[in-house]
Each structure stands twice: as C-alpha cells, then as structure tokens.
Amino acid sequence: MRANRRLGLLLAAVLAAAALAGLWLHRAPADPREVVHRSWSQKGVDKPNVLLITLDTTRADHVGAYGYAEGETPNIDALSRRGVLFAQATSPAPLTLPAHSSIMTGSYPTFHGVRVNGNTALGSAQTTIAETLRERGYATAAWVAAFVLDGRWGLNQGFDVYDDRFDLGKYKHLDLGTVQRPGNEVVDAALAWLDAHERVPFFAWVHLYDPHTPYEPPEPFRTRYGGRGLRGLYDGEIAFADQQVGRCLSWLKTHGLDDRTVVVVMGDHGEALGSHGEASHGYFVYDYALHVPFVLAAPLERLSGVRVASQVSSVDLLPTLFDLLGIAVPARAQGRSLLPEMLDPASGREAYAYAESMTPNVQFGWSALHALRSTRYKLIEAPRPELYDLAADPGETTNVIARHPAVADEMKRRLDRLIAETAKEAPEPEAADLDKETQERLAALGYVGGPVASRGSDPSQPLADPKDKLQVFAAVQQAGELILEESYDAAAKLLESALREEPRMPQALLMLGGAYSELGRIRDARQQFDRVLKDDPKSVQALVGTANLLMREGRTDDVVTLCKRTLSLDERNTQAHVLLGEVYTDRRQPREALPHFERAVEIQPKLTQNRLNLAAALVEVGQHDRAASLLKQIVEEHPRFPLAQFNLGLAYEALGRPAEARAAYAAELEAYPRHFKARFNLGKLQWQLGDRQGSMDAMREVIRTAPKQAEGYLFLARGRLQDRAAIDEVQSLVETGLALAQTPELKALGWMLMADVYNRRQQPEKMNDALRKARGYAAATRPAARQTTQSR
C-alpha cells in the first residue's frame, strides 16, 4: 500500500509538471525566428535561396487569388495556396522606381528620396536586400524589363549581375514607360543565369513589366482577352506575366530547389483603367493604384495556405525576408517583419501603411498627395482631405470625412508623425547616372532632375488640389505622347493651351522648352526654362537645359557660368561637369577640361561616354599610356562604341605603335564607315608606313564622304605630287582645299603645297608669295592644338 501511495504521488507530480509546462508554452510561445530557424535546420538548409518576382502595374483585384474570376493567374494562385497571401498589401507610391526602391530598402520614399520616376537615383548611402545578401555569400542577379529601372537610377546596388540591356539607340525620346522588353525575354535570361548558379545560394530578382501600357499581350492571350476592350487586354497581359511566373516556379521544381527557396511575388503598384478619371497610374493614391498582390511561399511548416488579413506594406518585405533567413534586420529599416502574422494570422497587430504621390507637386507645381491606410479606413491628405471607409466603400467613391472627424483627426496625427519619423536623418538624394544624350531625351518629356521640394508660384498661396487639375494633367500626358511621335508642333500647341490655365507648371514648361528646341525656336525654348528658374532658381533641369541651348549657340562663357551655378547646387551633377569639359575641349584647353572629365568618371565610373571623354582629354595632354589603358577597357566592353577605337588609334600613334594604331582606325571604320577623321588618320598612317596607294585611296574616300572638309583634298594633292603628269589635278585639289580650310595648320599646308606647284610650273614670284603665306600661317599655329581629336 505504501508503494502504491508513493507511485500515486509520483504520478500526480509528473502530471502537474506537464500541466505547468503546457501552461508555460501557451503563455510564452517560441520566438518566430527560432521556429523558422529550427525548420530550416531540420531540412539541412543553411542559406535558403530567394526568388523575388515583381509584377509591374498589377492590381490585386485582377488576380485570381484575390477573388478575381475574369482573369487567369493559375501560377500565382497555386503559389498562394502553398504559401502566405497578404490580403491588404499597399504600395508606398503609384510609380515603378519609387515603389521598387521601397521594396529593395525596406524604407519609405520619405527616407530613400526617390519620389518620382526619372528624378533622382537611389543613393549609395541606402542599403538594399542584394547588398546585405551578397555580403553573406549569396550570388545576386537581377533582370529588369523597363528602362525606368535601369541601373543608372541606383537599384543595381549589390547585384553581381544587373541585366538592364535596352537598345536606346532606336528611341529619339526616352519615355520611361515605353522602353521595355517582354517577360519571356527577361525570364529566358534569368533561367540561363540560374542554370549556372543552382549549386550556390542565390538572390534572384525578376521584374515583369508586361501589364504596363501599352496593353499588347501575345497570343494566345490577345485572342482570348481582346474582345473585352482595354480592361480585357490588361488582364491578358497579367495572364502572360503569370505564365512567366510559372516558368520560374517550374525551373525551381525541376532542379529540386523548390524545397530550399523562398519565393515572393509582389506588385509594385496598380492601374486605374479609368477609375476616378485617371487613365493609368502615377497621379492619385486610390486603392486601384496602391493595393497590390503580395504572396510569399517558404517550404516550412505552418506557412502553407495562410491568409494574413492585417494591413501590410511593401516596405515590410525586407525585414520579413531577413527574419526568414536568420539575418539581423537593420535598424534603419522602416518596415516591420510579418513573420508573427504569418505563423499566427489571428495575432494581427494594428498597423498603418503610408503612400504618396509627388507627381502633382514635383512635375506640375500642385499639392502633393499623402495617404495613410488601415484595414478599414484610408485618409488622403490634400487641400480638400478625403476619408474613405474601405469596408463599406472599396471603390472610394464617398468621402466620409464629415461623418468621422475623430477618425480623420487621429489618422492625420499618425500620418504627420510617420512622415516626420521616416524622413528623420534621411540621406541626401543623388543625381541619376545619366549621360548627356539620355538626359536631353528625357528632358524633352519633362522629367526633372533635382531634389524634391514643394513647388508653387506663390508661397503665400495654397497649392492646387490635384483633383481639380486632372484634365490639365491628361493634356500634358497627351503632349508627351505627341513628342514621342515627333509631332512637336502639335505637342507645343497642347502645352501652350495647358500653360494658359496653369502658367507656372514645371513639367509643361520643360516639355515645351524641349519641343521648341526641336522646332528650332531656340529663343522660345530658353524662355520656358527661364520661367521655371524664376519660380525655382535651383532647378537643375532648367539650368542644364539652358546651358545646352547656349552651347548650341556657341555662347560658351554663359555655359560656364550656368554650369558652375549648377555645381554649386549639386556638386555631383555630371552633366555640368561634362558640359564644362566640352567647352574647354572646344577652346582647345585640354588641361582645363581634364579635371571635369575626371570628376564625371569619379561620380559615374561605369558610364562609358564619361570614360571616353576622359580618355580623349588624356590623349590631348600627352598621358598616352593612361589613355590607351582606359580605351582598351572600353573597346573590350563595347567594341563598337563610337570614337573609342578612333581615340585608341591616336594614343597608339603618339606611343609609336603604328601597326596597332592602323588596326584601331580600321576597327572604327568597320563600325562607322563614314567617320572621315578615322579614314583621314588611317590614310596618313598608311603613307608613313609606305603604302602610298592605300593612302591616296583613303583620301579619295575622305573627299567622297566629307566633301566640305579640306583635309582629303590637301593630303591627296600631297600624294599626287609624286606624279609630274598630275600637276593640273594637284593644283585643283589644293585650290579646293584652301577654299575649305578653316585652321592655320591646314592653310599653312595648303600654301606650302601650292608653292610646290608653282615651283614645278617655274613661277618663282607666285612660289615665293605662297611660301610667305605658308610661313605666316605656320607662325600662327598653336603647337598644343590637335584638330583630329574628337571626344563626343
């Protein structure tokens, strides 16, 4: 009996301990990161792969997993069933570059500084997902489908490979929304890279741009959806993008990597399709532009078939990913990890998502739009503020701010606090990595190139509400389309009409300046830039635009003044440095040009044109070894880059390497047969190497391709002097060359040749007169001048 009693007491103690243990586990659940870490460890996965697929211009309510029955997104839908779907995901901006900058940094535009497309670049002080993962041993690669995400705008930070290859040469104007490539080409390139990196941990980002305008889905989607108008074609583009998502997922499964890869599919922003009067996106902050699909699938327990109903934001991706991968979330990240909600959707915390549209302000001078969204309400801060009850009115058709003033006041306090806190200690934005030609082509469509600041014609007057200016905005957008079609006169008329209603609209003024410039109305173009500068003296775009016009007029002193003013506002503005370098090059002051080209390369080291400018200046100042080294790098990367082989030929000539110089000139001519200076230099070199016939043939080709240039006539005449029977031809060539000669060097050569002609004709007085002229021009020649160097 004593033994039974002891056994009973022991059993009771064990049961009590078990109960207490269960109670402790219930009250103190394991850290979500520990749960995930154990799951990866059980799988034997140390560094899970990450595949991020971003869907441009994709509304959540046009995806099957979000309840849409008219489209076809089987791959995204299946991914949501084996992963986590976030029902209320909000983009912080209705534009591609700001939205992706937030995705990649986990911060709002108020902190990362990219507020509109084409304005500023994501600064080097920001830290991207790719940078963090590369530091931890991941191979990193990205494939972007639109020029708006070209690496020049800073999103290439941290990527071993950043595939942004676009053929810009076929576009006269670079509208950021039209330069793109189809999703199948993007995925082809991505899968080729993945094939070579399947055995190492990787972070791969695939960007699909197809749902963006124009809506032109390939077959069979065009036939399947074409009968439903624009909305149907838009659905067809989403269906095609979903097909490309499926190709990526199939690759993971085929290679046995689906069990060790975190897959994220996320929209960057949505599309209006006519809602609220907006044709596409980028202007208003209604849900059609901000509510995006967000699906995350990780092959872990408790993360299958989960639906998170709480409010989340695109900025939450970075901290969520890092928690999943066991990486410390940086203190500067402004998003929050969603791992707790993923493991326990019922524990959803109260949260708010911020969004903004700066386009009305930065490009048009009206009020910006700022929004704060919860799962039920959205507040839009505007001159006439708006509050929507999203549960009762998902289309945001009824402003209920008068019915719920307390809700509006509380959300306004939260909004103001969020803006202030996220903008605190924000690094200065940086200029985009653009060459002069790209900048000029973007400027024609009014893309601005300076930091964001509130703009208005009179600081004492309230800014216009964007709701009241939608028609003006639409007119300017239409003018942009006309500029793309090179219908400058029609575009100018439309812009003039818009400016009669809104006379100080920066976007329209910059575009009109570009249109007038194309029409040859240089004075009118300058007036538009001056009007911008009157309201915003720090407008870098208007300053550089004016400097480019003055450069065309040869007013280089004014160009220097404007560029120095630009650099006082933005010391990293490469366009100003390049313009100054070009001015000094034209003045044959290479030593003054050199530091500006050096600075341009320092700021934008990967920009080939900047490196070419620098190399040409180095040739001019006699640093031939350094110039040749730089030029060899350029031709290895871009064998057909204009003038690279030509300048390499100059460097080799100066280094006493004539055979290599001849090969460089020949390579330039193979790519650009009408480059007369390369042909001329090649002909001179052939003469020096003893190929007299080849030299004269080259000079005849120079005359054919450049009949208004003196060089071909004079050097052919020099060669023909060997033939005494050709004296009449020689004299005719020299007379033509002298009539065309513009420089003292060529005039000195021409009169020396003419003296030889007169000597052969036994006309001593004419010979002596020609010699006097030749000596006079030779004395006026500046030894430092080199007329054959060309850098742009």
C-alpha positions, 0 to 999 in steps of 0.5 A: 500500500505504501508503494502504491501511495508513493507511485500515486504521488509520483504520478500526480507530480509528473502530471502537474509538471506537464500541466505547468509546462503546457501552461508555460508554452501557451503563455510564452510561445517560441520566438518566430525566428527560432521556429523558422530557424529550427525548420530550416535546420531540420531540412539541412538548409543553411542559406535558403535561396530567394526568388523575388518576382515583381509584377509591374502595374498589377492590381490585386483585384485582377488576380485570381487569388484575390477573388478575381474570376475574369482573369487567369493567374493559375501560377500565382494562385497555386503559389498562394495556396502553398504559401502566405497571401497578404490580403491588404498589401499597399504600395508606398507610391503609384510609380515603378522606381519609387515603389521598387526602391521601397521594396529593395530598402525596406524604407519609405520614399520619405527616407530613400528620396526617390519620389518620382520616376526619372528624378533622382537615383537611389543613393549609395548611402541606402542599403538594399536586400542584394547588398546585405545578401551578397555580403553573406555569400549569396550570388545576386542577379537581377533582370529588369524589363523597363528602362525606368529601372535601369541601373543608372537610377541606383537599384543595381546596388549589390547585384553581381549581375544587373541585366538592364540591356535596352537598345536606346539607340532606336528611341529619339525620346526616352519615355520611361514607360515605353522602353521595355522588353517582354517577360519571356525575354527577361525570364529566358535570361534569368533561367540561363543565369540560374542554370549556372548558379543552382549549386550556390545560394542565390538572390534572384530578382525578376521584374515583369513589366508586361501589364504596363501600357501599352496593353499588347499581350501575345497570343494566345492571350490577345485572342482570348482577352481582346474582345473585352476592350482595354480592361480585357487586354490588361488582364491578358497581359497579367495572364502572360506575366503569370505564365512567366511566373510559372516558368520560374516556379517550374525551373525551381521544381525541376532542379529540386530547389523548390524545397530550399527557396523562398519565393515572393511575388509582389506588385509594385503598384496598380492601374486605374483603367479609368477609375476616378478619371485617371487613365493609368497610374502615377497621379492619385493614391486610390486603392486601384493604384496602391493595393497590390498582390503580395504572396510569399511561399517558404517550404516550412511548416505552418506557412502553407495556405495562410491568409494574413488579413492585417494591413501590410506594406511593401516596405515590410518585405525586407525585414520579413525576408531577413527574419526568414533567413536568420539575418539581423534586420537593420535598424534603419529599416522602416518596415516591420517583419510579418513573420508573427502574422504569418505563423499566427494570422489571428495575432494581427497587430494594428498597423498603418501603411503610408503612400504618396504621390509627388507627381502633382507637386514635383512635375506640375507645381500642385499639392502633393498627395499623402495617404495613410491606410488601415484595414478599414479606413484610408485618409488622403491628405490634400487641400480638400482631405478625403476619408474613405471607409474601405469596408463599406466603400472599396471603390472610394467613391464617398468621402466620409470625412464629415461623418468621422472627424475623430477618425480623420483627426487621429489618422492625420496625427499618425500620418504627420508623425510617420512622415516626420519619423521616416524622413528623420536623418534621411540621406541626401538624394543623388543625381541619376547616372545619366549621360548627356544624350539620355538626359536631353531625351528625357528632358524633352518629356519633362522629367526633372532632375533635382531634389524634391521640394514643394513647388508653387508660384506663390508661397503665400498661396495654397497649392492646387488640389490635384483633383481639380487639375486632372484634365490639365494633367491628361493634356500634358500626358497627351503632349508627351505622347505627341513628342514621342511621335515627333509631332512637336508642333502639335505637342507645343500647341497642347502645352501652350493651351495647358500653360494658359490655365496653369502658367507656372507648371514645371513639367509643361514648361520643360516639355515645351522648352524641349519641343521648341528646341526641336522646332528650332525656336531656340529663343522660345525654348530658353524662355520656358526654362527661364520661367521655371528658374524664376519660380525655382532658381535651383532647378537643375533641369532648367539650368542644364537645359539652358546651358545646352541651348547656349552651347548650341549657340556657341555662347560658351562663357554663359555655359560656364557660368550656368554650369558652375551655378549648377555645381554649386547646387549639386556638386555631383551633377555630371552633366555640368561637369561634362558640359564644362569639359566640352567647352574647354575641349572646344577652346582647345584647353585640354588641361582645363577640361581634364579635371571635369572629365575626371570628376564625371568618371569619379561620380559615374565610373561605369558610364562609358561616354564619361570614360571616353571623354576622359580618355580623349582629354588624356590623349590631348595632354600627352598621358598616352599610356593612361589613355590607351589603358582606359580605351582598351577597357572600353573597346573590350566592353563595347567594341563598337562604341563610337570614337573609342577605337578612333581615340585608341588609334591616336594614343597608339600613334603618339606611343609609336605603335603604328601597326596597332594604331592602323588596326584601331582606325580600321576597327572604327571604320568597320563600325562607322564607315563614314567617320572621315577623321578615322579614314583621314588618320588611317590614310596618313598612317598608311603613307608613313608606313609606305603604302602610298596607294592605300593612302591616296585611296583613303583620301579619295574616300575622305573627299567622297564622304566629307566633301566640305572638309579640306583635309582629303583634298590637301593630303591627296594633292600631297600624294599626287605630287609624286606624279609630274603628269598630275600637276593640273589635278594637284593644283585643283585639289589644293585650290579646293582645299584652301577654299575649305580650310578653316585652321592655320595648320591646314592653310599653312599646308595648303600654301606650302603645297601650292608653292610646290606647284608653282615651283614645278610650273617655274613661277618663282614670284607666285612660289615665293608669295605662297611660301610667305603665306605658308610661313605666316600661317605656320607662325600662327599655329598653336603647337598644343592644338590637335584638330583630329581629336574628337571626344563626343 
